[in-house]
Amino acid sequence: METTTKKRLEIVIEAPVLERLTRKLDALKLSGYTVMPAVSGRGRNGSWSRKGEISDSQRMFVLFAVLDEAALAKVLDEVYALVSSQIGIVTVSDVEVVRAERF
């Protein structure tokens, strides 16, 4: 089976910023992404958990996207402009995909 190398973008971000992020990605015509809730974790300030939290300020999400390397720089510029002043993590890695035409 043939695979194609693409870039995988992962963004961990606070709930109040998520909608602005997805609007930016939609405006950039990113072909697809998936958003999942982040339930708990550990960062430089220690452990955190959604357990018992009722406000959006403590909710975190992880957004995953697969894209062409040619589109990465523009997407990262827009993402960084949004998350640079927020709590969040942005990572990029290589990934092999099947059905490359979907990305």
Backbone bond lengths (Angstrom), bond angles and torsions (degrees), N, CA, C in turn:
res aa  C-N    CA-C-N  psi(-1)  N-CA   C-N-CA  omega(-1)  CA-C   N-CA-C  phi
1 M - - - 1.449 - - 1.526 108.26 -
2 E 1.308 116.50 136.01 1.458 121.87 -178.56 1.528 111.11 -88.72
3 T 1.323 115.18 139.10 1.461 120.79 175.74 1.524 109.09 -122.84
4 T 1.321 115.27 161.86 1.458 122.50 179.20 1.523 108.45 -129.29
5 T 1.321 117.05 139.31 1.461 121.12 178.82 1.523 110.22 -79.62
6 K 1.315 115.93 129.52 1.463 124.41 175.11 1.525 107.66 -130.75
7 K 1.298 116.45 -179.93 1.460 122.35 175.63 1.527 109.02 -107.11
8 R 1.314 115.01 139.80 1.470 121.06 175.68 1.520 107.14 -109.44
9 L 1.301 115.81 124.59 1.459 123.54 178.79 1.515 107.80 -107.04
10 E 1.333 116.46 127.69 1.468 121.89 176.13 1.511 108.07 -123.86
11 I 1.318 114.91 131.83 1.457 120.42 -179.59 1.522 108.15 -131.73
12 V 1.324 116.56 122.20 1.466 121.94 172.33 1.519 105.40 -100.39
13 I 1.327 116.36 124.75 1.457 119.72 -171.71 1.525 110.91 -147.42
14 E 1.309 115.99 154.65 1.458 122.22 178.15 1.525 110.68 -71.26
15 A 1.320 116.02 147.65 1.459 122.15 -178.58 1.529 113.98 -54.20
16 P 1.337 119.72 -42.76 1.463 118.52 -178.05 1.537 114.12 -62.66
17 V 1.319 118.25 -18.43 1.463 122.11 -177.56 1.530 111.63 -99.90
18 L 1.314 117.45 -14.15 1.459 121.92 -173.67 1.529 112.54 -57.48
19 E 1.295 118.33 -46.05 1.471 120.43 -177.88 1.531 111.52 -63.23
20 R 1.323 117.01 -40.75 1.475 119.19 176.49 1.525 110.74 -62.52
21 L 1.323 116.70 -39.06 1.457 120.91 178.88 1.529 110.85 -63.73
22 T 1.316 117.80 -48.34 1.465 119.85 -178.34 1.527 111.08 -66.22
23 R 1.318 118.63 -33.80 1.475 120.42 175.27 1.524 110.48 -62.69
24 K 1.338 117.21 -42.34 1.472 120.62 177.78 1.524 110.79 -62.21
25 L 1.323 117.10 -45.00 1.460 120.52 -179.60 1.528 111.14 -64.92
26 D 1.317 116.70 -38.50 1.464 120.41 176.61 1.528 110.54 -63.91
27 A 1.331 117.47 -41.88 1.466 121.37 179.26 1.529 111.20 -64.58
28 L 1.335 116.77 -30.07 1.466 121.32 177.31 1.531 111.96 -82.24
29 K 1.329 115.32 -0.96 1.470 122.40 179.53 1.532 112.64 60.10
30 L 1.331 114.86 37.55 1.454 119.69 173.62 1.530 106.78 -63.10
31 S 1.312 117.97 127.83 1.467 121.12 -169.14 1.524 114.08 -66.39
32 G 1.310 117.83 -21.89 1.452 118.62 179.03 1.509 112.17 -179.75
33 Y 1.298 114.83 153.75 1.456 121.60 175.50 1.513 108.15 -156.50
34 T 1.310 116.17 163.65 1.459 123.17 178.29 1.510 107.91 -127.90
35 V 1.329 116.37 138.53 1.461 122.24 178.34 1.526 108.39 -118.44
36 M 1.331 114.85 131.28 1.457 120.77 178.13 1.520 109.50 -131.52
37 P 1.332 117.50 147.00 1.462 118.82 176.84 1.526 111.32 -70.88
38 A 1.313 115.79 141.79 1.462 121.89 172.42 1.523 106.21 -96.43
39 V 1.301 116.99 122.01 1.466 121.68 -171.89 1.520 112.30 -88.01
40 S 1.322 116.68 -39.82 1.459 120.62 178.90 1.518 108.30 -162.58
41 G 1.325 115.66 168.78 1.452 119.17 179.15 1.511 111.35 -177.07
42 R 1.295 113.92 -170.43 1.462 120.65 178.79 1.516 107.52 -141.69
43 G 1.306 116.07 130.24 1.450 122.00 179.28 1.509 110.66 -128.13
44 R 1.327 116.22 -167.38 1.464 119.66 -177.50 1.522 112.91 -65.30
45 N 1.325 117.08 -19.88 1.464 120.48 177.66 1.516 112.60 -98.38
46 G 1.331 117.45 11.08 1.457 120.63 177.81 1.513 112.35 106.98
47 S 1.325 115.21 -167.38 1.459 121.99 -178.14 1.515 111.32 -78.52
48 W 1.328 114.88 153.67 1.458 121.14 174.87 1.528 108.32 -144.14
49 S 1.313 115.49 157.04 1.457 121.01 179.99 1.518 109.48 -154.16
50 R 1.318 116.03 149.93 1.468 120.89 176.54 1.526 111.03 -80.32
51 K 1.299 117.99 -10.09 1.459 121.53 -175.95 1.529 109.90 -55.83
52 G 1.314 114.97 123.25 1.457 120.72 177.53 1.520 114.62 82.43
53 E 1.328 118.78 -4.56 1.460 121.63 -179.50 1.523 110.07 -85.19
54 I 1.332 116.28 137.81 1.459 119.33 179.11 1.529 112.92 -118.41
55 S 1.315 117.72 -13.22 1.463 119.48 -178.14 1.528 110.59 -96.61
56 D 1.328 116.31 157.23 1.454 121.54 177.83 1.523 112.70 -66.96
57 S 1.322 117.46 -23.45 1.462 119.54 -174.15 1.523 112.82 -63.64
58 Q 1.305 118.16 -22.43 1.464 121.15 -179.58 1.529 112.56 -101.71
59 R 1.332 117.72 -3.99 1.465 120.68 -179.64 1.522 109.80 -83.72
60 M 1.327 115.85 137.22 1.460 122.31 179.55 1.526 108.92 -123.67
61 F 1.332 115.04 150.98 1.454 121.27 178.03 1.521 109.54 -133.07
62 V 1.327 115.28 156.25 1.460 121.81 174.33 1.523 106.87 -117.09
63 L 1.331 115.90 125.75 1.456 121.87 176.43 1.518 107.94 -108.83
64 F 1.330 116.38 129.44 1.460 123.36 178.39 1.519 108.64 -114.96
65 A 1.313 117.39 137.08 1.462 121.68 174.38 1.520 108.96 -143.77
66 V 1.316 115.88 148.37 1.454 122.43 173.98 1.517 106.51 -118.26
67 L 1.338 116.46 130.71 1.453 120.03 -175.37 1.516 111.54 -149.05
68 D 1.333 114.76 166.29 1.465 120.69 175.22 1.515 110.08 -70.82
69 E 1.322 115.49 147.28 1.461 120.01 177.57 1.527 111.49 -59.66
70 A 1.329 117.66 -32.46 1.469 121.56 -179.15 1.528 112.09 -62.26
71 A 1.313 117.51 -29.16 1.468 121.45 -179.18 1.524 112.93 -90.37
72 L 1.316 117.43 -11.46 1.464 121.63 -171.18 1.525 113.82 -61.73
73 A 1.322 118.83 -46.91 1.468 121.21 -174.74 1.534 111.27 -59.27
74 K 1.315 117.50 -45.15 1.472 120.68 -179.21 1.533 110.75 -65.71
75 V 1.316 116.02 -42.70 1.467 119.86 178.90 1.528 110.12 -63.02
76 L 1.326 117.66 -45.22 1.465 120.89 -179.76 1.526 111.81 -62.34
77 D 1.329 118.29 -38.84 1.465 121.02 177.38 1.524 110.62 -58.87
78 E 1.327 116.49 -46.03 1.470 120.98 -179.71 1.528 111.52 -67.41
79 V 1.313 116.34 -42.01 1.469 120.91 179.74 1.520 110.09 -64.42
80 Y 1.331 116.45 -45.93 1.463 119.54 -178.79 1.523 111.21 -62.20
81 A 1.317 117.67 -40.09 1.465 121.04 178.67 1.526 110.74 -58.17
82 L 1.312 116.78 -31.80 1.464 120.69 -179.22 1.527 112.51 -85.04
83 V 1.320 118.14 -45.32 1.469 120.09 -172.40 1.519 114.36 -90.09
84 S 1.314 118.27 -8.76 1.466 119.59 -175.86 1.521 113.15 -60.74
85 S 1.318 117.47 -27.37 1.465 119.84 179.86 1.530 111.95 -108.30
86 Q 1.333 117.52 13.34 1.456 122.86 -178.14 1.525 109.70 -119.45
87 I 1.313 115.17 170.12 1.456 119.69 168.83 1.519 106.62 -75.42
88 G 1.311 117.05 130.01 1.453 118.81 178.88 1.506 111.94 173.04
89 I 1.319 114.50 160.30 1.454 122.63 178.53 1.520 106.91 -129.92
90 V 1.317 116.60 135.55 1.467 121.94 177.00 1.523 107.77 -124.86
91 T 1.328 116.48 125.57 1.455 120.85 176.09 1.519 109.45 -129.38
92 V 1.322 114.72 152.40 1.467 122.29 176.61 1.514 107.37 -132.04
93 S 1.321 116.09 135.98 1.464 119.96 177.79 1.523 109.39 -145.22
94 D 1.331 115.02 163.04 1.454 120.47 174.52 1.518 108.64 -81.35
95 V 1.322 115.27 145.22 1.454 121.04 177.91 1.521 108.09 -144.48
96 E 1.309 116.25 145.97 1.459 121.95 175.46 1.520 107.85 -98.95
97 V 1.342 116.44 130.39 1.456 120.51 -178.41 1.520 110.67 -121.08
98 V 1.312 115.14 152.19 1.444 123.70 170.31 1.534 105.33 -101.57
99 R 1.295 118.88 145.60 1.474 123.74 -177.52 1.520 110.37 65.49
100 A 1.307 116.15 57.34 1.462 123.49 -176.24 1.517 113.09 -56.79
101 E 1.325 117.78 -26.79 1.471 120.69 -178.59 1.529 112.92 -63.45
102 R 1.314 117.37 -15.16 1.472 120.84 179.08 1.516 112.54 -81.24
103 F 1.326 117.32 -6.82 1.453 121.20 -177.36 1.511 109.53 -118.45
